[in-house]
Amino acid sequence: MRRSRVVRSAVVALMTMLAVLLSVSPAAAHSVAGAGSTNFRTVLHPSALPPGVRLSVVENGSRLELRNTSPSDVVVQGYTGEPYLRVGPSGVHENRQSPATYLNADRYGRIEVPAGVDARKAPVWRKVSGEPVARWHDHRIHWMSGRLPPAVVSAPDSFHRIAAWTVVLEQGGLRTAAEGELHWVPGPSPWPYAALGVVLFAGTVALARRRSPLRFLAVAALALAVLDVWHSALIAATVAGTSGDKVNIFVTGNWGQLPCWAALVIGGLLLLRGRNDGIWLAATAGPVVASLSGLADIGVLWRSSAPFAGPDWLDRAHVLLISALGFGLLVALPLLLRRELRAHRTSEEAIGAQAT
């Protein structure tokens, strides 16, 4: 491999890595509405809601969604029975005197309620949306503490009914109690997946030892790009809202991956053309993608649910393949360089022998 080509490839790889480091933010972690993989599961029991009113649990138990297509408003009660939300034909209004208005802005309620807010005072309504649908972090439906419940600590591998919850809706003077439960559902054992991940990683590294490795490494780089885009899209698809909301989450949640996807595709195409320098791009972008989409989502291997619009086995397969391919490409780089160096030395020795 020519020295100038190696230097040029290294500069491109370093520039790619710099772009990634400048782009990565906490949003790069694959979560939806602040929630990732978990063993907690929120269940909403069927209830006789008024005609045109639909309540559902969305985003892997992180939020509730109330949709009201009836001609009259529905009021959602807050944590002390005060009016919290008003949802109807004119859109969504929130009560500025309800503590829930502020607490529910964050998945874990880490917001201080402003002084002067008093649930006992008359509602002060503010319009926040023109659509008859509201979504909010209702802290009654999910686990809020950083510590596990005592029952779970005692028997983490058993199913537990953690709590029952109720959200009261009011329409035209009639109240309806929407009820549900919070469960602990143990996930699978991670060890079979860990063993499979090691095998996949070893297989990726072994590609660099094949007689003609470039095409195989090209397939690995291109496959990694496709898998990560697919994986990220299925996570964004779980976001409740319009297609525009899902696209926005897909883009903003993958700043770190965007330049990496481009690098993997370019590197893969160079490798397909027999260009050794393509491995620099693939080996630079690969481990970044493996970290942001593989290690960041590794909890799906031992947890029972995650924000993912597909079956659990597909989510776990994505995480394993992304991790194995990404880190495998990193290890393949020095192996390929060493191989090329040996071939170059052998060629020089052969030329020297002929010259003498």
C-alpha positions in Angstrom: 0.0 0.0 0.0 1.5 3.3 -1.0 2.4 5.7 1.8 0.6 8.6 0.3 -2.6 6.6 0.0 -2.3 5.5 3.6 -1.8 9.0 4.8 -4.7 10.3 2.7 -7.0 7.6 4.0 -5.9 8.3 7.6 -6.7 12.0 7.3 -10.2 11.2 5.9 -10.8 8.7 8.7 -9.7 11.3 11.3 -12.0 13.9 9.8 -14.9 11.5 9.9 -14.2 10.7 13.5 -14.0 14.4 14.4 -17.4 15.1 12.7 -18.9 12.2 14.7 -17.5 13.5 18.0 -18.9 17.0 17.3 -22.3 15.5 16.3 -22.8 13.1 19.2 -25.1 14.3 22.0 -27.1 12.6 24.7 -30.0 12.4 22.2 -27.9 9.8 20.4 -28.9 7.1 22.9 -31.8 5.1 21.5 -34.7 6.0 23.7 -38.2 7.3 23.0 -39.6 10.1 25.2 -36.8 9.5 27.7 -37.4 5.7 28.1 -35.3 2.9 26.7 -35.4 -0.9 27.3 -37.1 -2.0 30.5 -38.7 -4.8 32.4 -41.5 -2.6 33.6 -44.7 -2.9 31.6 -47.7 -0.6 31.7 -51.1 -2.2 31.1 -54.3 -0.3 30.4 -57.5 -2.3 31.2 -60.5 -2.0 28.9 -63.0 0.5 30.1 -66.2 2.0 28.8 -65.0 5.5 27.7 -67.4 8.0 26.2 -68.1 7.7 22.4 -65.3 9.2 20.4 -62.8 9.2 23.3 -59.8 6.9 23.2 -57.1 6.5 25.8 -53.9 4.4 25.1 -50.5 3.8 26.5 -47.8 4.8 24.0 -44.0 4.8 23.6 -43.3 1.7 25.7 -45.2 2.9 28.7 -43.6 6.4 28.8 -46.7 8.4 28.0 -50.5 8.3 27.8 -52.4 9.5 24.7 -55.9 10.8 24.8 -57.8 11.3 21.5 -61.2 13.0 21.6 -63.2 13.2 18.3 -66.5 13.8 20.2 -68.2 17.3 20.0 -67.5 18.1 23.7 -64.4 18.5 25.7 -62.8 15.9 28.0 -61.0 17.0 31.1 -58.1 14.9 32.5 -57.7 15.2 36.3 -54.3 15.8 37.7 -52.6 14.2 40.8 -54.9 15.9 43.3 -58.1 15.7 41.3 -57.7 19.2 39.8 -58.4 19.9 36.1 -55.2 19.3 34.3 -55.9 18.9 30.5 -58.9 19.9 28.4 -59.1 18.0 25.1 -61.8 18.6 22.5 -62.8 20.1 19.1 -60.8 23.3 19.7 -57.6 21.4 20.6 -55.7 20.8 23.8 -55.6 23.2 26.7 -53.5 22.8 29.9 -54.3 24.3 33.2 -51.4 26.6 34.4 -52.6 26.2 38.0 -52.2 22.4 37.9 -48.8 21.1 39.2 -49.2 18.2 36.7 -48.7 20.7 33.9 -45.1 21.2 35.0 -44.2 17.8 36.5 -45.4 15.9 33.4 -43.1 17.9 31.1 -40.3 15.5 32.1 -40.3 11.7 32.1 -39.1 11.6 35.7 -40.7 14.7 37.0 -37.4 16.5 37.5 -39.0 19.9 37.3 -39.7 22.4 40.1 -43.3 23.6 40.2 -43.3 27.4 40.0 -44.2 29.4 43.1 -47.8 30.5 43.1 -49.2 27.4 41.3 -52.1 26.2 43.3 -54.4 23.3 42.2 -57.2 24.7 44.4 -57.4 27.9 42.4 -59.7 28.3 39.4 -58.2 26.8 36.2 -56.1 29.1 33.9 -56.3 27.5 30.5 -53.6 27.9 27.9 -54.0 26.4 24.4 -51.0 24.1 23.5 -52.3 22.3 20.4 -55.0 22.7 17.7 -55.4 18.9 17.4 -57.9 17.0 19.6 -55.1 14.7 20.9 -52.9 15.0 24.0 -49.8 13.0 25.0 -48.2 13.4 28.4 -45.9 11.7 30.9 -48.4 10.5 33.5 -46.3 9.5 36.5 -49.1 7.3 37.8 -48.4 4.7 35.1 -44.7 4.1 35.3 -42.0 3.5 37.9 -40.4 6.8 39.0 -37.8 5.7 41.5 -34.2 5.0 40.6 -34.4 2.0 42.9 -36.2 -1.2 42.1 -39.3 -2.2 44.1 -38.4 -4.4 47.2 -40.4 -7.3 45.7 -38.3 -7.1 42.5 -35.0 -6.9 44.5 -36.0 -10.1 46.3 -37.1 -12.0 43.2 -35.9 -10.3 40.0 -36.6 -13.3 37.8 -40.3 -13.5 38.8 -43.3 -11.7 37.5 -44.6 -9.0 39.9 -47.7 -6.8 39.9 -46.1 -3.5 41.1 -49.1 -1.2 41.4 -52.6 -0.4 40.2 -53.2 3.1 38.7 -56.2 5.2 37.8 -56.6 8.3 35.6 -60.0 10.1 35.9 -61.6 11.6 32.8 -64.6 14.0 33.0 -67.0 14.9 30.2 -70.2 16.8 30.6 -70.3 16.2 34.4 -69.8 12.5 34.0 -66.6 10.9 35.3 -64.9 7.8 33.9 -62.0 6.1 35.7 -59.4 4.6 33.3 -57.6 1.9 35.2 -54.5 -0.1 34.6 -51.5 -1.8 36.3 -47.8 -1.6 36.3 -46.0 -5.0 36.0 -42.5 -6.3 36.3 -41.9 -8.8 33.5 -38.4 -10.4 33.6 -36.4 -10.5 30.4 -34.5 -13.5 29.0 -31.0 -14.7 30.0 -28.3 -12.6 28.2 -25.8 -15.4 28.0 -27.0 -17.2 24.9 -27.0 -13.8 23.1 -23.6 -12.9 24.5 -22.2 -16.2 23.1 -23.8 -15.5 19.7 -22.4 -12.0 19.7 -18.8 -13.4 20.3 -19.3 -15.8 17.3 -20.5 -13.0 15.1 -17.6 -10.8 16.1 -15.1 -13.5 15.4 -16.7 -14.2 12.1 -16.4 -10.5 11.1 -12.7 -10.5 12.1 -12.1 -13.7 10.2 -13.2 -11.9 7.0 -9.9 -10.0 7.0 -8.0 -13.4 6.9 -9.7 -14.6 3.8 -7.7 -15.0 0.6 -9.7 -12.1 -1.1 -11.0 -10.1 1.9 -12.0 -6.8 0.4 -15.3 -7.8 -1.0 -16.3 -9.6 2.2 -15.3 -6.5 4.3 -17.3 -4.4 1.8 -20.4 -6.5 2.4 -19.8 -6.1 6.2 -19.6 -2.3 6.0 -22.6 -1.9 3.7 -24.6 -4.4 5.8 -23.8 -2.5 9.0 -25.0 0.8 7.4 -28.3 -0.8 6.3 -28.9 -2.6 9.6 -28.3 0.6 11.7 -30.6 2.7 9.5 -33.2 0.0 9.7 -32.8 -0.3 13.5 -33.0 3.4 14.0 -36.1 3.7 11.8 -37.9 1.1 13.8 -37.1 2.9 17.0 -38.4 6.2 15.6 -41.5 4.5 14.4 -42.6 3.9 18.0 -42.9 7.7 18.6 -46.6 8.7 18.9 -47.5 11.4 16.5 -47.3 12.3 12.8 -44.9 11.0 10.2 -43.1 14.3 10.6 -42.6 13.7 14.3 -41.1 10.3 13.6 -38.8 11.7 10.9 -37.7 14.4 13.3 -36.9 11.9 16.0 -35.0 9.7 13.5 -32.8 12.6 12.4 -32.2 14.4 15.7 -31.7 11.0 17.5 -29.0 9.9 15.1 -26.7 12.9 14.7 -23.8 10.7 15.6 -24.7 8.0 13.1 -25.4 10.2 10.0 -21.8 10.8 9.1 -21.0 7.2 10.0 -23.6 5.8 7.6 -22.0 7.9 4.8 -18.5 6.7 5.7 -19.6 3.1 5.8 -21.3 3.3 2.4 -18.3 5.1 0.8 -15.8 2.8 2.4 -17.9 -0.3 1.3 -18.0 0.9 -2.3 -14.3 1.6 -2.3 -13.6 -1.9 -1.0 -15.9 -3.4 -3.7 -13.7 -1.6 -6.2 -10.6 -3.3 -4.7 -9.5 -0.1 -2.9 -7.8 -1.0 0.3 -8.2 2.5 1.7 -11.9 1.9 2.0 -11.2 -0.1 5.2 -10.1 3.2 6.9 -13.5 4.7 6.6 -15.3 1.4 7.5 -13.0 0.8 10.5 -13.5 4.4 11.8 -17.3 4.6 11.4 -17.9 0.9 12.4 -17.1 1.1 16.1 -18.8 4.5 16.5 -22.0 2.9 15.2 -21.5 -0.1 17.3 -21.2 2.1 20.4 -24.1 4.4 19.7 -26.6 1.7 18.4 -25.1 -1.5 19.8 -23.8 -0.8 23.3 -26.4 1.9 23.9 -29.1 -0.6 23.2 -27.4 -3.6 24.8 -30.1 -3.8 27.5 -32.6 -5.3 25.1 -30.7 -8.6 25.4 -31.9 -9.1 29.0 -34.9 -6.9 29.2 -38.5 -7.8 28.2 -39.5 -4.7 26.3 -38.0 -1.7 24.4 -39.2 1.1 22.1 -39.0 -0.8 18.9 -41.6 -1.3 16.2 -40.9 -4.9 15.6 -40.6 -8.3 17.4 -38.2 -8.6 20.3 -36.0 -11.1 18.5 -35.4 -8.7 15.6 -34.4 -5.9 18.0 -31.9 -8.3 19.7 -30.6 -9.5 16.3 -30.0 -5.9 15.2 -28.1 -5.1 18.4 -25.9 -8.2 18.1 -25.1 -7.8 14.4 -24.5 -4.0 14.7 -22.1 -4.6 17.6 -20.3 -7.5 16.0 -19.9 -5.9 12.6 -18.9 -2.5 14.0 -16.2 -3.7 16.4 -15.2 -6.5 14.0 -14.3 -3.9 11.3 -12.1 -2.1 13.8 -10.1 -5.2 14.5 -10.0 -6.1 10.8 -8.1 -2.9 10.0 -4.7 -3.8 11.6 -5.0 -7.4 10.3 -5.5 -6.2 6.8 -2.7 -3.6 7.0 -0.4 -6.3 8.4 -1.3 -8.6 5.5 -0.7 -5.9 3.0 2.6 -5.0 4.6 3.8 -8.6 4.4 2.7 -8.9 0.8 4.6 -5.6 0.0 7.8 -6.9 1.7 7.5 -10.2 -0.1 7.2 -8.4 -3.4 10.2 -6.2 -2.7 12.2 -9.2 -1.7 11.2 -11.0 -4.9 12.2 -7.9 -7.0 15.5 -7.7 -5.1 16.2 -11.4 -5.7 15.6 -10.9 -9.4 17.8 -7.9 -9.5 20.7 -9.8 -8.0 
